[in-house]
């Protein structure tokens, strides 16, 4: 199933994509794509619906982030061997974990705002893992039981803020709109192997990233378990699992960064595509 949220920002409604690619309204079934909707029982009930009996959403409404704003928007740094190599960093011995500000959480077609004074705004296509039930101290052997599904994330980053302004990475990762998520969450039954997904990102039509989740250093199972030993994960939380090579800061000999007016288009196989425009604040 492909679950999504549509409508104006702050007033989204729950929906599901039917076989023809039309949005069907789920408002009579669930209040939103939230923790309740992502429970095993709720997902099973939704899977049993006759989608043709649900109201069809007409027109082309705005698509919001695919789940309600989470409690935790967790990101993993340097989690692809080829990306670590392009940045000149060693392979991490344990996952690098940081939190993205919830102000960064935005829709897959919403504008991305370049912060005032930013000099090195960059892109990162990533596989997002959506948590389906509360997870704390989860063993790896049971980790996949806590996954509701997957989505596309763009871990937009301001590299000067991240690496040259002192302190942690967070200040370069949590700027407003720096976390486009969606367009929908695909339930895990439709993704038999999350470690075999092609992923890509274009800037103004030029292919910049072209990779695969197979080069992850720490896979989905390991990450869900690992993070749950430090942060209690809640239904609807997202783990953005790292990016393959091809980011702007890794381009040699001269790094390339984003400018207002440019367009990012990105996707992960089977999970849909995003398209966002860069704008100045």
C-alpha positions as a LaTeX table, in Angstrom:
\begin{tabular}{lrrr}
\hline
Residue & $x$ (\AA) & $y$ (\AA) & $z$ (\AA) \\
\hline
Unk1 & 0.00 & 0.00 & 0.00 \\
Unk2 & 0.99 & 3.58 & $-0.61$ \\
Unk3 & $-0.28$ & 5.84 & 2.16 \\
Unk4 & $-0.09$ & 9.60 & 1.86 \\
Unk5 & $-1.39$ & 12.92 & 3.13 \\
Unk6 & $-2.88$ & 15.56 & 0.88 \\
Unk7 & $-4.19$ & 19.10 & 1.23 \\
Unk8 & $-2.95$ & 22.46 & 2.52 \\
Unk9 & $-0.02$ & 22.51 & 4.93 \\
Unk10 & $-1.33$ & 21.98 & 8.45 \\
Unk11 & $-4.68$ & 20.69 & 7.23 \\
Unk12 & $-3.70$ & 17.49 & 5.40 \\
Unk13 & $-6.06$ & 14.55 & 5.08 \\
Unk14 & $-5.14$ & 10.85 & 4.96 \\
Unk15 & $-5.18$ & 9.09 & 1.61 \\
Unk16 & $-4.14$ & 5.98 & $-0.23$ \\
Unk17 & $-2.99$ & 5.56 & $-3.82$ \\
Unk18 & $-5.11$ & 3.16 & $-5.85$ \\
Unk19 & $-3.92$ & 0.87 & $-8.65$ \\
Unk20 & $-4.57$ & 3.56 & $-11.26$ \\
Unk21 & $-2.52$ & 6.15 & $-9.38$ \\
Unk22 & $-5.54$ & 8.09 & $-8.08$ \\
Unk23 & $-5.77$ & 9.30 & $-4.49$ \\
Unk24 & $-8.57$ & 7.79 & $-2.43$ \\
Unk25 & $-9.68$ & 9.55 & 0.75 \\
Unk26 & $-9.18$ & 7.62 & 4.00 \\
Unk27 & $-10.76$ & 10.21 & 6.32 \\
Unk28 & $-13.67$ & 7.91 & 7.18 \\
Unk29 & $-11.23$ & 5.16 & 8.18 \\
Unk30 & $-8.39$ & 6.92 & 10.02 \\
Unk31 & $-7.97$ & 10.48 & 11.30 \\
Unk32 & $-4.52$ & 10.84 & 9.72 \\
Unk33 & $-1.45$ & 8.79 & 8.74 \\
Unk34 & $-0.33$ & 8.76 & 12.36 \\
Unk35 & 0.73 & 6.24 & 14.97 \\
Unk36 & $-2.73$ & 4.69 & 15.14 \\
Unk37 & $-2.96$ & 4.29 & 11.37 \\
Unk38 & 0.49 & 2.68 & 11.27 \\
Unk39 & $-0.31$ & $-0.04$ & 13.79 \\
Unk40 & $-0.38$ & $-3.62$ & 12.54 \\
Unk41 & $-4.13$ & $-3.87$ & 13.13 \\
Unk42 & $-4.89$ & $-0.63$ & 11.30 \\
Unk43 & $-2.66$ & $-1.45$ & 8.34 \\
Unk44 & $-4.33$ & $-4.85$ & 8.06 \\
Unk45 & $-7.78$ & $-3.22$ & 8.09 \\
Unk46 & $-6.77$ & $-0.68$ & 5.41 \\
Unk47 & $-5.31$ & $-3.46$ & 3.27 \\
Unk48 & $-8.70$ & $-5.18$ & 3.32 \\
Unk49 & $-10.61$ & $-2.17$ & 1.98 \\
Unk50 & $-12.17$ & $-1.98$ & $-1.47$ \\
Unk51 & $-10.39$ & 1.15 & $-2.68$ \\
Unk52 & $-12.96$ & 1.70 & $-5.43$ \\
Unk53 & $-15.56$ & 2.25 & $-2.70$ \\
Unk54 & $-13.56$ & 5.12 & $-1.18$ \\
Unk55 & $-14.07$ & 8.72 & $-2.33$ \\
Unk56 & $-11.76$ & 9.66 & $-5.20$ \\
Unk57 & $-9.83$ & 12.89 & $-4.70$ \\
Unk58 & $-10.25$ & 15.06 & $-7.74$ \\
Unk59 & $-7.75$ & 17.51 & $-9.17$ \\
Unk60 & $-4.11$ & 17.81 & $-8.15$ \\
Unk61 & $-3.96$ & 18.63 & $-4.44$ \\
Unk62 & $-0.76$ & 19.44 & $-2.62$ \\
Unk63 & 0.94 & 16.32 & $-1.27$ \\
Unk64 & 2.27 & 16.70 & 2.25 \\
Unk65 & 4.86 & 14.70 & 4.13 \\
Unk66 & 3.63 & 11.10 & 4.13 \\
Unk67 & 3.17 & 10.72 & 7.89 \\
Unk68 & 2.22 & 13.17 & 10.64 \\
Unk69 & 5.17 & 15.17 & 11.97 \\
Unk70 & 7.10 & 12.59 & 14.01 \\
Unk71 & 8.36 & 12.69 & 17.57 \\
Unk72 & 11.85 & 11.86 & 16.29 \\
Unk73 & 13.31 & 12.60 & 12.85 \\
Unk74 & 16.50 & 10.55 & 13.12 \\
Unk75 & 19.31 & 10.69 & 10.56 \\
Unk76 & 22.35 & 8.50 & 10.01 \\
Unk77 & 25.60 & 10.06 & 8.80 \\
Unk78 & 28.25 & 8.55 & 6.52 \\
Unk79 & 26.34 & 5.29 & 6.16 \\
Unk80 & 27.43 & 4.46 & 2.60 \\
Unk81 & 30.95 & 3.21 & 2.02 \\
Unk82 & 31.26 & 5.05 & $-1.29$ \\
Unk83 & 29.92 & 8.30 & 0.19 \\
Unk84 & 32.35 & 8.11 & 3.12 \\
Unk85 & 35.16 & 7.68 & 0.59 \\
Unk86 & 34.15 & 10.72 & $-1.48$ \\
Unk87 & 34.14 & 12.91 & 1.64 \\
Unk88 & 37.52 & 11.60 & 2.81 \\
Unk89 & 36.11 & 10.14 & 6.01 \\
Unk90 & 36.87 & 6.70 & 7.47 \\
Unk91 & 34.19 & 4.01 & 7.60 \\
Unk92 & 32.31 & 4.52 & 10.89 \\
Unk93 & 32.69 & 1.74 & 13.46 \\
Unk94 & 29.18 & 2.45 & 14.75 \\
Unk95 & 26.28 & 4.35 & 13.16 \\
Unk96 & 26.59 & 8.14 & 13.36 \\
Unk97 & 23.25 & 9.34 & 14.73 \\
Unk98 & 21.85 & 12.87 & 14.76 \\
Unk99 & 18.39 & 14.43 & 14.96 \\
Unk100 & 16.95 & 16.70 & 12.32 \\
Unk101 & 14.84 & 19.58 & 13.66 \\
Unk102 & 11.13 & 18.98 & 13.17 \\
Unk103 & 10.97 & 22.43 & 11.55 \\
Unk104 & 12.84 & 20.81 & 8.66 \\
Unk105 & 10.02 & 18.33 & 8.05 \\
Unk106 & 8.21 & 19.27 & 4.84 \\
Unk107 & 6.34 & 17.95 & 1.83 \\
Unk108 & 7.94 & 16.29 & $-1.21$ \\
Unk109 & 6.99 & 19.12 & $-3.59$ \\
Unk110 & 7.26 & 22.08 & $-1.20$ \\
Unk111 & 9.90 & 24.75 & $-1.82$ \\
Unk112 & 13.22 & 24.30 & $-0.02$ \\
Unk113 & 14.37 & 27.53 & 1.61 \\
Unk114 & 18.05 & 28.44 & 1.44 \\
Unk115 & 18.86 & 30.05 & 4.81 \\
Unk116 & 20.04 & 33.64 & 5.02 \\
Unk117 & 23.80 & 33.79 & 4.63 \\
Unk118 & 24.05 & 30.16 & 3.48 \\
Unk119 & 27.00 & 29.39 & 1.22 \\
Unk120 & 27.09 & 25.60 & 0.82 \\
Unk121 & 23.58 & 24.16 & 0.61 \\
Unk122 & 23.73 & 20.52 & $-0.52$ \\
Unk123 & 21.49 & 17.57 & $-1.40$ \\
Unk124 & 21.23 & 13.98 & $-0.08$ \\
Unk125 & 18.73 & 11.43 & $-1.40$ \\
Unk126 & 18.00 & 8.86 & 1.32 \\
Unk127 & 15.84 & 5.87 & 2.16 \\
Unk128 & 13.49 & 6.70 & 5.03 \\
Unk129 & 12.30 & 4.01 & 7.44 \\
Unk130 & 8.93 & 4.64 & 9.09 \\
Unk131 & 8.45 & 3.11 & 12.54 \\
Unk132 & 5.16 & 1.34 & 13.19 \\
Unk133 & 5.21 & 0.74 & 16.93 \\
Unk134 & 7.07 & 1.90 & 20.02 \\
Unk135 & 10.63 & 0.58 & 19.94 \\
Unk136 & 13.05 & 0.55 & 22.85 \\
Unk137 & 16.07 & $-1.76$ & 23.25 \\
Unk138 & 14.97 & $-3.83$ & 20.28 \\
Unk139 & 17.22 & $-6.77$ & 19.32 \\
Unk140 & 18.30 & $-6.97$ & 15.68 \\
Unk141 & 16.44 & $-10.26$ & 15.30 \\
Unk142 & 13.12 & $-8.46$ & 15.94 \\
Unk143 & 13.89 & $-5.06$ & 14.41 \\
Unk144 & 11.87 & $-5.48$ & 11.23 \\
Unk145 & 8.73 & $-6.12$ & 13.28 \\
Unk146 & 8.86 & $-2.43$ & 14.24 \\
Unk147 & 9.01 & $-1.14$ & 10.66 \\
Unk148 & 5.73 & 0.02 & 9.09 \\
Unk149 & 7.18 & 1.01 & 5.73 \\
Unk150 & 9.57 & 3.13 & 3.71 \\
Unk151 & 9.67 & 6.52 & 2.02 \\
Unk152 & 11.94 & 8.93 & 0.15 \\
Unk153 & 13.82 & 11.55 & 2.18 \\
Unk154 & 16.10 & 14.40 & 1.15 \\
Unk155 & 18.52 & 15.27 & 3.95 \\
Unk156 & 19.20 & 18.80 & 2.70 \\
Unk157 & 22.34 & 20.16 & 4.37 \\
Unk158 & 24.15 & 23.48 & 4.73 \\
Unk159 & 27.76 & 22.30 & 4.76 \\
Unk160 & 29.34 & 25.47 & 6.14 \\
Unk161 & 26.96 & 25.41 & 9.09 \\
Unk162 & 27.55 & 21.68 & 9.50 \\
Unk163 & 31.34 & 21.54 & 9.40 \\
Unk164 & 32.79 & 25.03 & 9.76 \\
Unk165 & 30.68 & 26.77 & 12.38 \\
Unk166 & 31.67 & 24.74 & 15.44 \\
Unk167 & 29.68 & 22.24 & 17.45 \\
Unk168 & 27.51 & 19.45 & 16.11 \\
Unk169 & 26.12 & 18.71 & 12.64 \\
Unk170 & 22.59 & 19.64 & 13.67 \\
Unk171 & 22.79 & 23.34 & 12.81 \\
Unk172 & 23.51 & 22.46 & 9.18 \\
Unk173 & 20.80 & 19.82 & 8.99 \\
Unk174 & 17.76 & 21.27 & 10.74 \\
Unk175 & 17.03 & 24.48 & 8.85 \\
Unk176 & 13.40 & 25.05 & 7.88 \\
Unk177 & 12.26 & 22.81 & 4.96 \\
Unk178 & 15.54 & 20.81 & 5.00 \\
Unk179 & 13.68 & 17.49 & 5.28 \\
Unk180 & 11.31 & 16.86 & 2.35 \\
Unk181 & 9.65 & 13.49 & 3.00 \\
Unk182 & 7.38 & 11.38 & 0.80 \\
Unk183 & 5.41 & 11.47 & $-1.50$ \\
Unk184 & 4.01 & 8.38 & 0.21 \\
Unk185 & 4.90 & 5.65 & 2.63 \\
Unk186 & 5.07 & 2.24 & 1.02 \\
Unk187 & 4.23 & $-0.56$ & 3.44 \\
Unk188 & 7.04 & $-3.02$ & 4.09 \\
Unk189 & 5.23 & $-5.93$ & 2.47 \\
Unk190 & 5.82 & $-4.22$ & $-0.89$ \\
Unk191 & 9.56 & $-3.80$ & $-0.26$ \\
Unk192 & 10.94 & $-7.33$ & 0.11 \\
Unk193 & 14.58 & $-6.19$ & 0.33 \\
Unk194 & 15.29 & $-2.62$ & 1.49 \\
Unk195 & 19.00 & $-3.29$ & 0.85 \\
Unk196 & 18.53 & $-3.57$ & $-2.92$ \\
Unk197 & 16.92 & $-0.27$ & $-3.92$ \\
Unk198 & 18.20 & 2.03 & $-6.65$ \\
Unk199 & 18.23 & 5.70 & $-5.66$ \\
Unk200 & 19.03 & 8.86 & $-7.59$ \\
Unk201 & 18.96 & 12.64 & $-7.53$ \\
Unk202 & 19.04 & 15.25 & $-10.32$ \\
Unk203 & 19.71 & 18.99 & $-10.07$ \\
Unk204 & 18.21 & 20.94 & $-12.98$ \\
Unk205 & 17.99 & 17.69 & $-14.91$ \\
Unk206 & 21.61 & 16.67 & $-14.38$ \\
Unk207 & 22.14 & 13.34 & $-12.62$ \\
Unk208 & 24.20 & 13.97 & $-9.48$ \\
Unk209 & 23.53 & 10.87 & $-7.37$ \\
Unk210 & 23.05 & 7.37 & $-8.74$ \\
Unk211 & 23.45 & 4.70 & $-6.09$ \\
Unk212 & 21.91 & 1.79 & $-4.25$ \\
Unk213 & 21.03 & 0.89 & $-0.70$ \\
Unk214 & 23.22 & $-2.20$ & $-1.17$ \\
Unk215 & 26.28 & $-0.08$ & $-0.29$ \\
Unk216 & 24.92 & 0.86 & 3.15 \\
Unk217 & 27.43 & 0.17 & 5.89 \\
Unk218 & 24.69 & $-0.47$ & 8.46 \\
Unk219 & 21.44 & $-1.88$ & 7.07 \\
Unk220 & 17.87 & $-1.13$ & 8.08 \\
Unk221 & 17.66 & $-3.98$ & 10.59 \\
Unk222 & 20.84 & $-2.85$ & 12.36 \\
Unk223 & 19.83 & 0.81 & 12.39 \\
Unk224 & 16.37 & 0.27 & 13.90 \\
Unk225 & 17.88 & $-1.84$ & 16.66 \\
Unk226 & 20.85 & 0.46 & 17.25 \\
Unk227 & 18.86 & 3.70 & 17.44 \\
Unk228 & 16.31 & 2.12 & 19.79 \\
Unk229 & 19.06 & 1.57 & 22.35 \\
Unk230 & 19.62 & 5.33 & 22.58 \\
Unk231 & 16.28 & 6.88 & 21.63 \\
Unk232 & 12.84 & 5.40 & 22.20 \\
Unk233 & 11.25 & 5.34 & 18.78 \\
Unk234 & 7.53 & 6.06 & 18.45 \\
Unk235 & 5.01 & 5.12 & 15.76 \\
Unk236 & 5.47 & 7.51 & 12.86 \\
Unk237 & 9.10 & 8.29 & 13.66 \\
Unk238 & 11.45 & 8.31 & 10.70 \\
Unk239 & 15.02 & 7.11 & 10.36 \\
Unk240 & 16.69 & 8.65 & 7.31 \\
Unk241 & 19.39 & 6.10 & 6.62 \\
Unk242 & 22.19 & 7.99 & 4.85 \\
Unk243 & 23.09 & 8.91 & 1.30 \\
Unk244 & 25.09 & 7.37 & $-1.57$ \\
Unk245 & 27.91 & 9.27 & $-3.32$ \\
Unk246 & 27.38 & 12.28 & $-5.55$ \\
Unk247 & 26.72 & 15.07 & $-3.05$ \\
Unk248 & 27.85 & 18.56 & $-3.94$ \\
Unk249 & 30.58 & 18.75 & $-1.33$ \\
Unk250 & 32.19 & 15.62 & $-2.80$ \\
Unk251 & 32.60 & 16.96 & $-6.34$ \\
Unk252 & 36.27 & 17.32 & $-7.37$ \\
Unk253 & 38.16 & 19.52 & $-7.86$ \\
Unk254 & 35.56 & 22.15 & $-6.98$ \\
Unk255 & 32.49 & 21.36 & $-4.86$ \\
Unk256 & 29.11 & 22.45 & $-6.25$ \\
Unk257 & 26.29 & 23.84 & $-4.12$ \\
Unk258 & 22.66 & 24.75 & $-4.63$ \\
Unk259 & 21.34 & 28.16 & $-5.67$ \\
Unk260 & 17.89 & 29.75 & $-5.59$ \\
Unk261 & 15.84 & 28.83 & $-8.65$ \\
Unk262 & 17.34 & 25.38 & $-9.08$ \\
Unk263 & 15.18 & 22.26 & $-8.94$ \\
Unk264 & 15.97 & 18.97 & $-7.22$ \\
Unk265 & 14.27 & 15.81 & $-8.47$ \\
Unk266 & 14.95 & 12.54 & $-6.66$ \\
Unk267 & 13.59 & 9.11 & $-5.99$ \\
Unk268 & 14.05 & 5.62 & $-4.62$ \\
Unk269 & 12.92 & 2.59 & $-6.63$ \\
Unk270 & 9.31 & 1.70 & $-5.83$ \\
Unk271 & 8.90 & 4.56 & $-3.35$ \\
Unk272 & 8.07 & 7.47 & $-5.64$ \\
Unk273 & 9.73 & 10.74 & $-6.55$ \\
Unk274 & 10.10 & 14.22 & $-5.11$ \\
Unk275 & 10.57 & 17.53 & $-6.89$ \\
Unk276 & 11.45 & 20.67 & $-4.97$ \\
Unk277 & 12.53 & 24.17 & $-5.95$ \\
Unk278 & 15.21 & 26.14 & $-4.10$ \\
Unk279 & 14.13 & 29.61 & $-2.95$ \\
Unk280 & 15.87 & 32.37 & $-1.01$ \\
Unk281 & 14.58 & 33.38 & 2.41 \\
\hline
\end{tabular}
